[in-house]
Amino acid sequence: MADLSFFLNKRHDGFTRMEILVVIIILGLLAIVPILNFRNAEASRRDTRRKSDLRQIYTAMEAYFAQNGKYPMASKDGRILGCTCGVSNPEPCHWRDSTGGPREFCDINNIVYLKEVFGDPTGITEFCYLSDGNRYQLYAKLELPDDFEAFPNMQTKECNKIQYNFGVSSPNTAPLDK
């Protein structure tokens, strides 16, 4: 039988540097996991808001179409031309989180369809609206590209030199149509 007296009589005054280093590394890895999950949860929350906002704008667009027989035109920079009530030449709407300008979406008859035109929750990338009056497409850029409602096969739609991966459109077209 082996002599175990060396191990039994050895005095341990504390942890070795290597043991402390291993514990610190393990604790660091355990701390990173919740932080990454929190960041993904925040991005998912913002993506949910983007999709909800676009659907609300979709509802307002369809109400506008039912009242006026056409969709509002788009400005050259991808905004809705419909934010000056009671005039035939309305100003472009400013997305909610941008600075200044009108935000109430209405028509020449002073009918208000949205009290405030929504905007991207980060304010970094705005939504993009395209319309010729007969149809429209409205886009947002989701932070999580693997979202089940994002465009399939990592397809994107370019608008104002930004690649968007989620959209809604009038019933007579599709978000990815040209």
ZAMARGU-4260 file (C-alpha; in steps of 0.2 Angstrom, whole numbers, plus 5000, padded with zeros to 4 digits):
<rodrens>
0) 5000/5000/5000 | 5006/5018/4996 | 5012/5029/5010 | 4999/5043/5011 | 5007/5052/5026
5) 5014/5065/5014 | 4997/5071/5009 | 4989/5069/5026 | 5003/5078/5036 | 5005/5092/5023
10) 4999/5109/5029 | 4989/5120/5018 | 4988/5139/5022 | 4978/5145/5008 | 4974/5144/4990
15) 4988/5143/4977 | 4988/5157/4964 | 4983/5145/4950 | 4967/5140/4960 | 4963/5158/4963
20) 4965/5162/4944 | 4954/5147/4939 | 4940/5153/4951 | 4942/5171/4944 | 4940/5165/4926
25) 4925/5154/4930 | 4917/5169/4939 | 4920/5180/4925 | 4912/5168/4912 | 4897/5166/4924
30) 4895/5185/4924 | 4896/5187/4905 | 4882/5175/4901 | 4868/5186/4910 | 4875/5202/4902
35) 4874/5194/4884 | 4856/5188/4888 | 4851/5205/4894 | 4858/5213/4878 | 4849/5201/4867
40) 4833/5204/4877 | 4834/5223/4875 | 4837/5221/4856 | 4822/5209/4855 | 4811/5222/4865
45) 4816/5235/4852 | 4813/5224/4837 | 4796/5220/4844 | 4792/5238/4846 | 4798/5242/4828
50) 4786/5228/4821 | 4772/5234/4831 | 4775/5252/4826 | 4775/5247/4808 | 4759/5238/4810
55) 4751/5253/4817 | 4757/5264/4803 | 4750/5251/4791 | 4733/5252/4799 | 4734/5271/4798
60) 4739/5270/4779 | 4724/5259/4776 | 4712/5271/4784 | 4720/5285/4774 | 4717/5275/4758
65) 4699/5271/4763 | 4696/5290/4765 | 4706/5297/4751 | 4707/5283/4738 | 4726/5284/4737
70) 4741/5282/4749 | 4751/5297/4754 | 4766/5301/4744 | 4784/5298/4750 | 4798/5312/4752
75) 4814/5309/4743 | 4822/5304/4760 | 4809/5291/4764 | 4797/5300/4775 | 4778/5301/4774
80) 4771/5317/4765 | 4756/5319/4776 | 4760/5329/4792 | 4752/5346/4789 | 4734/5345/4792
85) 4722/5353/4780 | 4734/5358/4766 | 4736/5350/4749 | 4755/5350/4749 | 4759/5342/4766
90) 4776/5342/4774 | 4785/5326/4777 | 4782/5318/4794 | 4797/5317/4806 | 4799/5300/4814
95) 4796/5301/4832 | 4813/5301/4839 | 4820/5313/4826 | 4822/5331/4831 | 4809/5344/4826
100) 4796/5345/4813 | 4778/5339/4812 | 4774/5321/4818 | 4755/5321/4817 | 4749/5311/4802
105) 4733/5318/4794 | 4725/5323/4778 | 4718/5338/4769 | 4702/5336/4778 | 4710/5337/4795
110) 4707/5319/4799 | 4721/5313/4810 | 4727/5295/4807 | 4741/5295/4820 | 4744/5308/4833
115) 4763/5304/4832 | 4772/5295/4818 | 4782/5282/4826 | 4801/5281/4824 | 4815/5268/4827
120) 4817/5266/4846 | 4836/5269/4845 | 4834/5284/4834 | 4850/5279/4825 | 4841/5271/4809
125) 4825/5278/4805 | 4811/5269/4796 | 4809/5271/4777 | 4793/5274/4768 | 4791/5272/4749
130) 4775/5277/4739 | 4769/5282/4722 | 4751/5285/4729 | 4745/5268/4722 | 4755/5257/4734
135) 4767/5259/4748 | 4781/5250/4757 | 4788/5254/4774 | 4804/5247/4782 | 4813/5245/4798
140) 4830/5238/4802 | 4829/5224/4815 | 4844/5222/4827 | 4842/5203/4827 | 4843/5197/4809
145) 4837/5179/4814 | 4820/5185/4820 | 4807/5174/4812 | 4798/5189/4804 | 4814/5196/4796
150) 4815/5194/4777 | 4819/5176/4772 | 4836/5170/4768 | 4845/5186/4775 | 4837/5197/4760
155) 4837/5215/4763 | 4828/5230/4755 | 4839/5246/4751 | 4831/5263/4755 | 4841/5278/4757
160) 4857/5268/4756 | 4852/5258/4772 | 4849/5239/4771 | 4832/5235/4779 | 4827/5218/4784
165) 4808/5220/4789 | 4794/5228/4781 | 4775/5230/4778 | 4767/5235/4763 | 4750/5240/4755
170) 4739/5224/4750 | 4743/5227/4732 | 4762/5224/4733 | 4774/5215/4745 | 4788/5222/4755
175) 4802/5215/4744 | 4794/5220/4727 | 4803/5232/4717
</rodrens>
